[in-house]
Amino acid sequence: MNLSQSINRKQAVKEPFPISILALTVGAFAIGMTEFVIMGLLPNVAEDLNVSISSAGQLITSYALGVAIGAPIMTILTRKIPQKTLLCLLMVLFILGNAISVIAPNYTVLMVVRIITALTHGTFFGVGAVIASNLVRPDKRAGAVSIMMAGLTIANIVGVPLGTFIGQHLGWRASFATIAIIGIVALIGILMFIPHIRQDKPASLAKQITALVQPKLLLYLLIGALGNASLFTVFTYIAPLLQQISGFAEHSVTWILVLFGCGVTIGNFVGGKLADWKLTPSILGIYFVVCIILTIFTFTVHHPIAAVVTIFFWGVASFSVMPGLQIRIMSLAQEAPALASTTSHSAGNLGNATGAFIGGWVITQMGLTSLPWVGAILVGLGLVLGIACYIVERKQSVM
């Protein structure tokens, strides 16, 4: 090997991620903030718009449904638009949605605007994941997706507390104004740094749908939904768990959630590295670890320090699987990677809603302390399906 070949090889190994991916990260941060910040502002919104807390809570439900149902439809309708142009249009719609939220005169207008804004969510992440994976070498694809997805996790650590603070001191409308400004920054970044990637002629709608409904891909969508259901079965009710079972004061829960968010962010990057190393084995291994951690949490939840340590590692493990699962689903639908990626977010949101429902049922029927082991069973089901699928794939590759 001559000197120039050696240098080129080292450069290939140490090649940094393109700065353009950070524009997607900022967009993901803004979207994550607009989804979750309202949770901390429900009393403010309810009082200002003269509705009940439960009615204000429907603003969260409507957003989740907008993502779950609207995202695949939006992706299908916009499939012929060049990817960079589509990202820009999505951010413009996102900015307008949040700007209208600032001046929304009543609850109905805010509800409609939230649903419209939600339509940008899944499609942005779906198209963004495809672009991010095309900006790097094939062996760095999951890592690139994890950097984009980091915006969503950082939004939970920094964005939501910041937005809540702004809303509590300047009014909830100021929070949405802040999100709109961050959206403008993301739009500028996309315009300046995201290149125009040459796209092959998109597959016909029939081919895209056929690629989407293949059994193996649907199975991985189900696996992802089970993982999210496991997470939200427990996480939705983490505050009462920590206060009533672990014995923490209300003000301590906030800092524990920040620690969980730090674990989530670490897990996002670790998961990207693991998926680039060994894709399917890393997904299965992470699900196994989550299953073990939640089983342990059944016992450590009764001990404050042990509970906090378990929650941190649960955050790391739970989100480590996201980049790899996204890449796996995209690779299974080569005719429709953007639609598959978007649909994975829809499946994830359905898993979120299902997990919250299951958690409520478990509390009513069996009590708070049963949440962790029920969550372990759900992710265990996803693991069993994943192992079965992996065994079949290995047998087919040998034949």
Residue pairs with C-beta under 8 A, 6 or more apart in sequence:
1 9
12 137
15 136
15 137
15 140
17 135
17 136
17 140
17 143
17 144
17 147
18 135
18 136
18 193
19 193
20 135
20 193
20 194
20 195
21 132
21 135
21 144
21 147
21 148
22 147
22 189
22 193
23 186
23 189
23 190
23 192
23 193
23 194
24 87
24 128
24 131
24 132
24 147
24 148
24 151
24 190
24 194
25 147
25 148
25 150
25 151
25 154
26 151
26 182
26 185
26 186
26 189
27 87
27 91
27 124
27 128
27 151
27 183
27 186
27 187
27 189
27 190
28 124
28 125
28 128
28 148
28 149
28 150
28 151
28 152
28 155
29 151
29 152
29 154
29 155
29 159
29 182
29 186
30 94
30 151
30 155
30 179
30 182
30 183
30 185
30 186
31 94
31 120
31 121
31 124
31 125
31 151
31 152
31 155
32 151
32 152
32 153
32 154
32 155
32 156
32 159
33 155
33 159
33 160
33 163
33 179
33 182
34 94
34 97
34 98
34 117
34 176
34 179
35 63
35 67
35 118
35 121
36 155
36 156
36 159
36 160
37 159
37 160
37 163
37 164
37 167
37 175
37 179
38 45
38 59
38 60
38 63
38 172
39 60
39 160
40 160
40 161
40 163
40 164
40 167
40 168
41 163
41 164
41 167
41 168
41 172
41 175
42 53
42 56
42 57
43 53
43 56
44 167
44 168
44 171
44 172
45 51
45 56
45 59
45 110
45 172
46 52
46 53
46 55
46 56
48 171
48 172
49 56
49 106
49 107
49 110
50 107
51 107
55 107
56 107
58 111
59 110
59 111
59 114
61 353
62 111
62 114
62 115
62 118
63 114
63 115
63 117
63 118
63 121
64 118
64 349
64 352
64 353
65 115
65 118
65 353
66 114
66 115
66 116
66 117
66 118
66 119
66 121
67 118
67 119
67 121
67 122
67 345
67 346
67 349
68 122
68 346
68 349
68 350
68 353
69 346
70 115
70 118
70 119
70 122
71 119
71 121
71 122
71 123
71 126
71 342
71 343
71 345
71 346
72 122
72 339
72 342
72 343
72 346
74 119
74 120
74 122
74 123
74 342
75 122
75 123
75 126
75 127
75 338
75 339
75 342
75 343
76 205
76 208
76 339
78 86
78 89
78 123
79 202
79 205
79 208
79 338
79 339
80 202
81 89
82 196
82 199
83 127
83 130
83 131
83 197
83 199
83 338
84 131
84 190
84 194
84 195
84 196
84 197
86 123
86 127
87 124
87 127
87 128
87 131
87 190
87 194
88 187
88 190
88 191
90 120
90 123
90 124
90 127
91 120
91 124
91 183
91 186
91 187
91 190
92 187
93 116
93 117
93 119
93 120
94 117
94 120
94 124
94 183
95 180
95 183
95 184
95 187
97 113
97 114
97 116
97 117
97 120
98 117
98 176
98 177
98 179
98 180
98 183
99 176
99 177
99 180
100 109
100 113
101 110
101 113
101 114
101 117
101 173
101 176
102 173
102 174
102 176
102 177
102 180
103 173
104 110
104 113
104 173
121 345
122 342
122 345
122 346
122 349
123 342
125 148
125 149
125 152
125 341
125 342
125 345
126 338
126 339
126 340
126 341
126 342
126 343
126 344
126 345
127 338
127 341
127 342
128 148
129 145
129 148
129 326
129 330
129 341
130 330
130 337
130 338
130 341
131 194
131 197
132 141
132 144
132 145
132 147
132 148
133 141
133 144
133 145
133 327
133 330
134 197
135 144
135 195
135 197
136 143
136 144
139 276
140 276
141 276
141 327
142 271
142 272
142 273
142 274
142 275
142 276
142 279
142 323
142 324
142 326
142 327
143 269
143 272
143 273
143 275
143 276
143 323
144 272
145 272
145 323
145 326
145 327
146 268
146 269
146 271
146 272
146 273
146 275
146 322
146 323
147 269
147 272
149 268
149 322
149 323
149 326
150 265
150 268
150 269
153 261
153 264
153 265
153 268
153 319
154 265
156 261
156 264
157 258
157 261
157 262
157 264
157 265
161 254
161 258
162 178
163 175
163 178
163 179
164 175
166 174
166 175
166 178
167 174
167 175
202 208
203 211
203 335
203 336
207 335
207 336
208 333
208 335
208 336
208 339
209 336
210 335
211 217
211 333
211 334
211 335
211 336
211 339
211 340
212 333
212 336
212 339
212 340
212 343
214 332
214 333
216 332
216 389
217 329
217 332
217 333
217 340
219 385
219 389
220 325
220 328
220 329
220 332
220 386
220 389
221 329
221 343
221 344
221 347
222 347
222 382
222 385
223 283
223 287
223 325
223 382
223 385
223 386
223 389
224 325
224 329
224 344
224 347
224 348
224 351
224 382
225 347
225 348
225 350
225 351
225 354
226 351
226 378
226 379
226 381
226 382
226 385
227 287
227 290
227 318
227 321
227 325
227 351
227 378
227 379
227 382
228 347
228 348
228 349
228 351
228 352
228 355
229 351
229 352
229 354
229 355
229 358
229 378
230 290
230 294
230 355
230 375
230 376
230 378
230 379
230 382
231 318
231 351
231 352
231 355
231 375
232 351
232 352
232 353
232 354
232 355
232 356
232 359
233 355
233 356
233 358
233 359
233 362
233 371
233 374
233 375
233 378
234 241
234 294
234 297
234 355
234 359
234 371
234 372
234 375
235 355
236 355
236 356
236 359
236 360
237 359
237 360
237 363
237 368
237 371
238 253
238 257
238 260
238 311
239 250
239 253
240 368
241 301
241 368
241 371
242 248
242 252
242 253
242 256
242 307
243 249
243 250
243 253
244 368
245 301
245 302
245 368
245 369
246 301
246 302
246 303
246 304
246 307
247 304
248 256
248 304
256 308
256 311
259 308
259 311
259 312
259 315
260 311
260 312
260 314
260 315
261 315
262 312
262 315
263 311
263 312
263 313
263 314
263 315
263 316
263 319
264 315
264 316
264 318
264 319
265 319
266 315
266 316
267 315
267 316
267 317
267 318
267 319
267 320
268 319
268 320
268 322
268 323
270 316
270 320
271 282
271 286
271 319
271 320
271 321
271 322
271 323
271 324
272 323
272 324
274 282
274 285
274 286
274 320
274 324
275 282
275 283
275 323
275 324
275 327
275 328
279 324
279 327
279 328
280 328
280 386
280 390
280 393
281 390
282 320
282 321
282 324
283 321
283 324
283 325
283 328
283 386
284 383
284 386
284 387
284 390
286 317
286 320
286 321
286 324
287 321
287 379
287 380
287 382
287 383
287 386
288 383
289 317
290 314
290 317
290 318
290 321
290 376
290 379
291 376
291 379
291 380
291 383
292 376
293 310
293 313
293 314
293 317
294 314
294 372
294 373
294 375
294 376
294 379
295 372
295 373
295 376
296 310
297 307
297 310
297 311
297 314
297 372
298 369
298 372
298 373
298 376
300 306
300 307
300 309
300 310
301 307
301 310
301 369
301 372
302 369
325 344
326 341
326 344
329 340
329 341
329 343
329 344
330 337
330 340
330 341
331 337
332 340
333 339
333 340
355 375
355 378
358 374
358 378
359 371
359 374
362 370
362 371
362 374
363 370
363 371
366 374
